[in-house]
Amino acid sequence: MLVDLIRGIVFSALFAALMVVLSFINIHLGFTPVPITLENMGPMLAGAFLGPVFGFFSVFLVVFLTALGLPLMHGQQGLSFILGPTGGFIWMFPISALLTGLIVSRIRGTGLWVYVKVFLAIWLCSLTVFLAGVPWLAHKLSKSIPEAMAIGFYPFIIGDILKALAATLIVVPIRRIFPTSRLIGGRDAQVVNLRDE
């Protein structure tokens, strides 16, 4: 049990580091404070590979340490960043990882249909960041919800679909070799059954 916990913490730290690296790949648009970034692939991958608990912990670790003052998310840090215009998106990253882990871990089947189901799970769970992100953006910029959606949601739909597709193409084949139980251990680990019958 202790070994499984240590393995879970180690892999959580690795996926947290991956999210930090992905956050530095971003493009700032002139009309919105929300950048195009790869950091939201962090929750997609952490949740899908580590399951709900360690996926949540991995992403929460990045958000928490950033709030404490470490420049982890595209070089920014502190509560002023976490509570800034993009804060609502950031708060939801751990929840997105949690939901991704809960749903992806229950997907069964083989073949193309598995890719479709995993893609839909990852993409739909990634959309949860907008539930807090858009209203908080509207609040911080004194805009209406439709105005906030125009600068904080619509421009990112295609990109999020492409990121979810990329995450799916990474997750499905790798989980055949390294299911959650091999990463974090535990007899009760929820694992996607991706083996060909």
ChimeraX attribute file (.defattr): number of C-alpha atoms within 10 A of each C-alpha:
attribute: neighborCount
match mode: 1-to-1
recipient: residues
	/A:1	9
	/A:2	7
	/A:3	11
	/A:4	16
	/A:5	14
	/A:6	13
	/A:7	16
	/A:8	25
	/A:9	16
	/A:10	16
	/A:11	20
	/A:12	26
	/A:13	18
	/A:14	14
	/A:15	26
	/A:16	24
	/A:17	18
	/A:18	18
	/A:19	26
	/A:20	23
	/A:21	16
	/A:22	18
	/A:23	21
	/A:24	16
	/A:25	13
	/A:26	14
	/A:27	11
	/A:28	11
	/A:29	12
	/A:30	8
	/A:31	10
	/A:32	15
	/A:33	15
	/A:34	22
	/A:35	17
	/A:36	17
	/A:37	19
	/A:38	19
	/A:39	22
	/A:40	23
	/A:41	23
	/A:42	27
	/A:43	31
	/A:44	32
	/A:45	24
	/A:46	32
	/A:47	33
	/A:48	32
	/A:49	31
	/A:50	31
	/A:51	31
	/A:52	25
	/A:53	18
	/A:54	25
	/A:55	32
	/A:56	24
	/A:57	25
	/A:58	31
	/A:59	33
	/A:60	22
	/A:61	17
	/A:62	24
	/A:63	25
	/A:64	17
	/A:65	15
	/A:66	21
	/A:67	20
	/A:68	13
	/A:69	14
	/A:70	15
	/A:71	15
	/A:72	21
	/A:73	22
	/A:74	16
	/A:75	11
	/A:76	15
	/A:77	19
	/A:78	18
	/A:79	13
	/A:80	12
	/A:81	16
	/A:82	21
	/A:83	15
	/A:84	16
	/A:85	23
	/A:86	21
	/A:87	21
	/A:88	21
	/A:89	25
	/A:90	25
	/A:91	19
	/A:92	23
	/A:93	26
	/A:94	28
	/A:95	23
	/A:96	30
	/A:97	35
	/A:98	27
	/A:99	26
	/A:100	30
	/A:101	31
	/A:102	20
	/A:103	20
	/A:104	27
	/A:105	23
	/A:106	13
	/A:107	18
	/A:108	15
	/A:109	15
	/A:110	15
	/A:111	12
	/A:112	8
	/A:113	11
	/A:114	19
	/A:115	20
	/A:116	12
	/A:117	17
	/A:118	27
	/A:119	23
	/A:120	18
	/A:121	22
	/A:122	30
	/A:123	23
	/A:124	17
	/A:125	25
	/A:126	25
	/A:127	17
	/A:128	17
	/A:129	21
	/A:130	19
	/A:131	12
	/A:132	16
	/A:133	25
	/A:134	26
	/A:135	21
	/A:136	22
	/A:137	28
	/A:138	19
	/A:139	14
	/A:140	16
	/A:141	14
	/A:142	11
	/A:143	14
	/A:144	14
	/A:145	15
	/A:146	13
	/A:147	15
	/A:148	22
	/A:149	19
	/A:150	15
	/A:151	18
	/A:152	26
	/A:153	18
	/A:154	11
	/A:155	15
	/A:156	16
	/A:157	13
	/A:158	10
	/A:159	14
	/A:160	22
	/A:161	18
	/A:162	12
	/A:163	22
	/A:164	25
	/A:165	19
	/A:166	13
	/A:167	20
	/A:168	25
	/A:169	14
	/A:170	12
	/A:171	22
	/A:172	23
	/A:173	13
	/A:174	13
	/A:175	19
	/A:176	15
	/A:177	11
	/A:178	15
	/A:179	24
	/A:180	22
	/A:181	19
	/A:182	15
	/A:183	19
	/A:184	23
	/A:185	17
	/A:186	15
	/A:187	8
	/A:188	7
	/A:189	16
	/A:190	19
	/A:191	23
	/A:192	25
	/A:193	18
	/A:194	20
	/A:195	13
	/A:196	8
	/A:197	7
